[in-house]
Every structure is written in structure tokens, then in C-alpha cells.
Amino acid sequence: MELNILYEDKDILVCEKLPGVPVQSDKTLAPDLVNQLKNYRFEKEENAPYIGLVHRLDRPVGGVMVFGKTAEATRKLSQQIQQKQMKKTYLCIVTKELPDLLGADKVLLTDYLKKDGRTNTSRIVSQSDKAGKKAQLYYQVKKVAEGCSLVEVGLLTGRHHQIRVQMAAHVAGILGDTKYNAQTEKNGRGKGIALYSNSISIVHPKTGKRLTFSNEPKGGYWEGYV
């Protein structure tokens, strides 16, 4: 598993998580990103490598991730999530042509999501449901082709399967999504899911400067869309 390091300094490390790779070790015992990054650091320096986990991506989802290289940096980055200072955008391909929305303004979606741990799924519930958590995102259609649409999503909250659930409910299911898109078998053109975290913006935990890191998905579903 080859690493794609996008940025690194004494405090943070930014890299691409490949689709299908778990962020942390799980019961499958498949190679995971955190341990790979620890091995990468171990080869570069003598001290015991530290990789601080700040946020996560679902295993099928690829994209940009930021990690702390010190406990202090990790703590400050985690605070940015709580204070909504960390900004993340995603690209997804939905299985519906949306020409009327192409070039239109961003659309805000607000729902309340409830997670079912037994099935590892989430669903939209009423605002009065005490188990529901507020979920917000905005989306904008960027391209329409071959029965599908490329959509850019700005995530305002980080709920379980949030983009997948809200897109399926309000717009269309994501290509390759076996949990929430009934059209997957009909429209699928490969393995995995067409959802990718293409940009993340943070305030550097040491310098205080805002930094933005981007990367585009390649191959598979994405050919002809990005």
C-alpha cells in the first residue's frame, strides 16, 4: 500500500486515504492507514512514532485526511472540529442526471439522523426524535453525463453516513453505494463507492494560519467526471 503524502511538517501530516483502506485496525486485520503512517515515521526518525487521529473516513471512501504528529497538535485539531473551524468538501457521483441544477447556487440540506448500530446504517427521523442528531450539508451539481451527475458537497456536520443518507433521500443515491442506493447494480461500473473527500481546510495548530489541502480522485468511477 503506497502512501501519498500531501503535506508534512513538525506538527501535522496530511495524506490521501485510498478507498477500501480502513483508517484504524479492525476485525478484518487488513492493513490500515494509521499503522502505515507510524511505519513511515519510524523509518524516518529514531523516536517512537506518534500519529494522532483527528477525524475518520468510512472504509469505502477515499480522500484527504489530516493527522497530528504531536499530542498538542492533535488536541488543537480536534477542537477545530468541535468549533466548526475545520472545513471539508467531498465529491460524489449520484445515479441521476440533474441538468436543471447544473451551475445553480448551492443547496442547503438539514435533517435529523438516527444511527442503527446493529445494521451500521443511519436514517432520517423527525426533529422530535430525541435519538436524532442534526445533520447539515450543502451541495452543488458540477457535471452531468451518462445518466449520472457529479456533485460537490460541503459537510457542515459529521454524522454517520451523512452524505450517503442525505443524498439518497433528497437528490439521488451515490454510485456504488450498496447500503442506500437501490440503483447500484444497474448503474455500477466498478467496485467501491463514488464518494471522495477532495478538500480539507484547517487552522495550523502551531502557526495559526489557515491551510487548505486538496486532491482529486482518479480512475474507476471518476474517469470522465474529474
Protein Blocks (a to p, Z undefined) as FASTA:
>chain_A
ZZddfbdcfkbccddddehiafbdcfkopacfklmmmmmmmmmpmbdcddddfbdcdfkl
gcdddddfbfklmmmmmmmmmnopaccdddddddbdffklgopacddddddddddfklop
acdddfklmkbccdddddddfbdcehiacdddddfbdcehklmmmmmmmmoccehiaklm
mklmmmpgbecjddddfbdcdddfklopacddddddeehjlnokZZ
